[in-house]
Amino acid sequence: MHQAPRVEESVPPAVAQPSPGQPLQDRIGRRKQRLAGGRVAGLGTAVASSSPRSWVEPHLERFDLLRHFDVVRTRDDVALAKPAPDLFLAACHALGVDPADAVALEDAAHGATAARAAGLRCVVVPNRLTVLSDLSHADLR
């Protein structure tokens, strides 16, 4: 079985390690800077979520993140949600990007399965609920 490299082996510890003591607004601010940097570099950004749009967009707005994404695709936009590849295919189509040229950032096994099935490379960053899940099918952890 293919074992994905761990993020800690690939990036500096300050980036790879969660920072539970750091205020949420500081962590969100860093993510906004990274998203803005990607867009300046010409990278398209998308959210592909199995949650309904009525849940996703208000949360992105609440943290002033919605404006940082070119595309938002939710389960409302596709026939099948994750682990089916439909969401990632829809997001890539909307961005005008070949899935083989895209990278998904995921936190769960269903998302990693969907990304790989759609032909994207996948980096998993597990959360506290998925950290013990089998995420070995991702390209990088």
Disulfide bonds with the S-S distance in Angstrom:
none
